[in-house]
């Protein structure tokens, strides 16, 4: 047990992990409050979709330059600044609410600021993790980071839903405090500085696109991150959860918090299992299997009229998604040279951001056209279809047996079992 948690002896990683937990709690609380507030102000399903679009639009514009910045500047300082910017956005939402302003456009404007902060935060935070721990402890750090993240994603919506019973302003006060605390913790991190080679590599304008060139030159990496993009783009029902909670399941904000937390419950259990029993064989099958479980669970969630059943289905879907994400992250991180890891992480962040925020917009549009329940069912079915199509488009990915850095040496039998990932 002590050896499995030895990574917590890494000072910078401990501060980084603590700050990320607080930021995740705060961000999830804000997400619940904004969703409920917008739906209460408008009663419009498309308005819920626009919540995602408002964050995605600046994100997609800024993310590639943000990756270059992550390769040229100290990553920990970038992350600290982004945490502070998110705190400022939370404080702005508090001001709008206390002023009694009911113009939803003001909320969208603040969400644009959040999108800008996340554009610079995501590539820096993805790229910095491997710089904060010794090499043998990276897989352990990744699994612990993922499990801690999902614990925060579990607690955040529940806390947000409960605190929202006191009004949206109560949520924004709490989240602003959490963001400020995260800034203080992150300011203690002293690692994450780029090597001189990485700094020189990022000076010309063409270097911004180096991450794109690298991803498209690696079919396994391209297949892995694009699978995640299209699976979550169609399958995610996060944007529609306020409407599902109120109109289908007939529960209040606390019930919504339970629904929002359920996928993270399943993901946290899956991440904990991966710490103790890392995937050793058939990593491609595990990734596609996780996507299939996620899609099927979302389709069944659309058919459910029971809160306990809905929570269980979302938890199963979260576990499937966690397995897929775990495989993808290890594939991408170990395939990427450190000097361009920020830019490749930026490309990865584009896919993640598109699948999340643009997926929210897609959900809102689909719900407007098809109706609430049919839109959720369609999304789950589309995810299953995407998994089948990607197995045909990227057969090498589907047949991948072991992670690349654990493959047998050249000249050995490629079908032999790879080593276990360090736990």
N, C-alpha and C positions, 0 to 999 in steps of 0.2 A: 504493500500500500504506500509506504514512504517513498519507494523508488518511483512509483507511478505519478506521484505528486512532486517529484524533485524539481520540476520545471518552475514551481512557485518560489524556488530559491533565487531565480533570476530576477533581480530587483526591478529592472526596467519593464520586464514583462508583467510583473505583478501590478505596478502602477498603471500600465496601459490597460490591463484586463479590468482593473477596478473602475477606471474611467469609462471604458466602453460599456460596462454593465450599467453605470449610472445614466449614460447617454441613451442607451437602448431603452431603459425604463422610461426616461423622459420623453423620448420620441414616440414610444407606443402610447403613452398617456395622451400626448398631443394629438395623435392620429385618431384615437377614440373620440376625443372631445370635438375635433374639427368635423369628423363624420357626422356625429349626432347634431352638432350645431348647424351645419349646412343643411342637413335633411329637415331639421325643425324649421329653419328659415324658409326653405323652398318647397319641400315635399316633392322634389323632382329627382328621379333616378339619374338623369343625365348630369345633374349638378354634382352628384356623388362621383361620377366619372371624371368630371372636370377637376376635382380635387387632385386626382392622379396626374392629369395632363398639365396642370399648373406647376407641378414639381418636375415633371419630365422635360418640358420644353427647355428651360435653362440648363438642365442637366445634360441633355444631348448636345447642346451647343458648346458647353464648357469642358466636357469630360476629357477629350483628347489633349487639349492644352494642359489640363490638370494633371494628366499622366506625365507629361514632359516636366512639369514643375516638380512632381514627386521624384523624378530622377535627377533633378538639378539641385534641389534644396533639401534641407533637413526635414525628413518626413514627420518627425514628432512635433516640430513647430507648426507645420501645416495643419496637422490634426488638432492641435490646441486652438489655433485660430478658428477652425471650422466649428469646433465645439462652442466657442464663444459666439460665433455668428448664429448658431442654432438657438443659443440662449437669448440672443437679441430678438430673434423671430418669435420665440415664446413670449417674451415680455411685450412685444407688439400686439400679439393676439390678446394678451391680458388687457392692454390699454384699449383695444377696440371693444372688447366685451364690457369693461367697466364704463366706457363712454356711452354704452347703449346704442351703438351703431349697428344697424341691421342690413347694411349693404354687403352682400356676399362677395362682391368684387374686391373689397378690402381684405377679406380673408384669403382670396386667391392671390392677391399681391404679396402677402406675407409668405404664402406657400412657394412663390417664385424665389424668394430669398432663401427659404429652406432648400429648394432645389439647387441653388448656387452653392450653398455650404456643402451639401452632400456630393456635388460633383467633384469638389476638391478633396473631400474627406475620404471617399471610397478608394480611389487608387492608392492614396498615401497609406491608409490603414491596412489595406490588403498587402501592400508591398513591404510594410515595416515589420510585420510579424516575424518573418524569417531573420530579420536583423537583430531582434531582441533576445534571441535564445541561441544556445550553442547548437550546432548542426544535429547532433544525435537526439536532441529533445524537440525538434521541430514538429514531428508528427504528433507527439504528446501535447505540445502547445496548441496545435491546430485543433485537436479533438477537445481539449479543455476549453479553448476559446469558443468553439462552436457550442458545446454543452452549456457554458455559462451564458452565452448570448441567448440561447433559447430559454433558459431559465428566466432571464430578464424579459424576454418576449412573452413568457407565460404570465409573469407577475404584472408587467406594465399595463396590458389591457384590463386586467381585473382591477388593479388599483385605479386606473383611469375611469372605469365604469362606476366604481363605488364612489370615488371622489366627485364624479360628475353629478351625482345625486344632490350635491351641494351647489351645483351650478358650474358652467364652463370656466368661470373665473378661478374657482378653487383648483381646477386641474392645471391651469396656466401658472398659478402661483407655485404649485408644487414642482412642475416641470422646469420652470426657470431656476428654482433653487438647485435642482439636480444638475442642470447644465453648468451652473456656476461651480458646483463642487467638482464636476468632472474636469473643468478647466484647471482648477488648482492641482488635481492629481496628475493630469497629463503634463503640466508644466514641470513636474519632477523627473520626467523621462529624459535621459541624456543620450540615448542611443538613436539610431535611425539616420545618421549622417551619411550622405552619399560618398562613394569613392571618387577620386579625381577622374578616373576613366569615364565613369557614368556622367559626371558633370560636363566633360568635354564633348561627349557623344550627343548631348542634348542641345547644342547651341544653334544648329542650323534649322531652318523652318521645316525641312523635310523630315527631320527627326521626330516631329510630332506624329507622323504616320508610321513610324518604325514598328509600333505595336501591332498595327493593322497588318503590315507586311509579314510580320512574324506569325501571327495567328493564321493567316490565309496560306502560309507555307507549311503549316503543320495540320494535316487532316484530322488527326485525333483531337488536337486542341480545338480546332474549329467545330468539329462535330459535337464535342462535349458542351461547349458554351452555347452553341446555337440550339442544341436540344433543350437546354435549360430555358433559353429565351422563349421559344415557341410553346413549350409545355406550360410554363407559368403564365405566358401571355394569354392563352385561352382558358387555362384551368383555374386561375386564381379567382376567388369570389369575395376577396376582402372588401372591395369597394361596395359590394351589394349587401354586406352583412348588416348594416343599420336597417335596411329595408326588410331583409329576411327576419331580423330579430323582431321588428315591430309589426310587420304585416303578415308574416307566415307563422312564426313561432309565438308571437304575441308576448314578448318579454320586454323589460325595460333596459336602461343603460347597463345595469349590473349583469343582466343576461347577455347583452352584447359583449361585455368584457369577457365573459366565459367563452363565448364563441370565438372571439379574437385570440384568446389564449390557447384554445384547444389544439391548433396545429403545432404550436410550440411545445406543448406537453408531449405530444408524440415525438417531435423532433429531439427534444431533450433526452427522452428515454433511448432513442436510437443513437444519439451522440454518446451517451454514457456507455451503451453496449459496445460502441466502436472503440472506446478507450480501452475496454477490457478484452474485447475480441475483434481486433482490426481485420478488415477484409484481406484475405490472402490470395484467393484464386477467383477467376472469372469476374474481374472487376467490371468489364463491359456489360455482362449480363446483370450484375447487381445494379448498375446505373440505370439501365433500361427497365429493369424490374421495378425499381423505385419510382420511376416516372409512371409506369402502368398502375401501380398501387395508388399514386397520387390522383391520376385521372379518374379511376374508377370510384374512389372515395368522394371526389367532388361531384360526380354525376349522381351518386346516391344521396349526397347531402341535399341536392336540389329537390329530391323526391321526399325528403323527410319532413314531417310535421311535428316531430317530437324533439324537445330540447336535449334530453339525454342522448338520444340516438344521433342527433346532429353533432353534439360535442364528440361522441365516440368516433364518428366518421371523419371529422376534421382532424382528430388526433392521429388516426391511422394514416390519413393523407400526409400529415406533417412528418410522420416517421418515414414514409416512402420518399418524400422530398429530401429529407436529411441524408438518406443513403446516397441519393443521386448527387447532391451538392458535395458531400464528402469526397466521393470519387473524383468529381470534376475539379475540386480545389487542389487535390494532391497532383492530379495530372498536369494542371496548368502551372502550379508553382514549381514543380520539379523539372518541367520542360523548359522553363524560362531562365535565361542568364540574368544575374542580378542587375547588370547595368541598364537593362531595359525593362526590368520588372514593373516599374511604375507605369510605363506606357502600355505594357500588356495588361496590367491590372486595370488600366483605364478602359481598354477595349472590353475586358471582362465586365467592368462596371456598366458600360453601355448596354450590354446584353442583360445584366441584372436589372438595371434601371428601366429598360424598355419592358422587360417582363413584368415588373412590379407596377410602376406608375402608368406606363402605356397600357398595361393589362387592365388597370383600374378603369381607364377611359374606354377600352374595348368592352368591358363588362357593362358600363353605363349605357353605351350605344346599343349593345345587344339587348339589354333589358328594355330599353325604349322601343326597339323594333319587335322583339319576340315576346316580351313580358318577363317578369322577374324570375319565376321558377323555370320556364323553358330556357332562359339565358344561362342559368347555372348548369342545367343538365347538358346543354349544348357545349359549354366550356369543357366539362369533364370528358365528354365523348370526343371532342376535338383533340384533347391532350392524348388520349389513347391512340387516335389516328396519327398524330405527330410522332409518337414513339415508334409505331410500325413503319412509317415512311423513313425515319432517320436510320432505322436498322438496315434499310435497303440502300440509302444514300451513303452511309458510312459503315460498310461491313467490317472494316478493320477495327473500328471502335467497338462494335458489337462483339467481336471475337477476342478482344484484348483479354489476356489471362492474368497478367501481373502488371503492376505499375512500372513504367519505363526504368526508373532508377533501381528497381529490384529484379529486372530481367536477367536471365542467365547471360554470362559473357558470350561474345561472338564465338560461334563454332560449337556451342553447346546446344542441346535440344531445347528449342523454344517452347516446347509443351510442358517442360518440367515445372514443378511448383516453385514459385518465387518465395523469397523470405517473408516472414511476417513483418509488418510495419512496426517500428519501435513504438511501444506504448508508454 
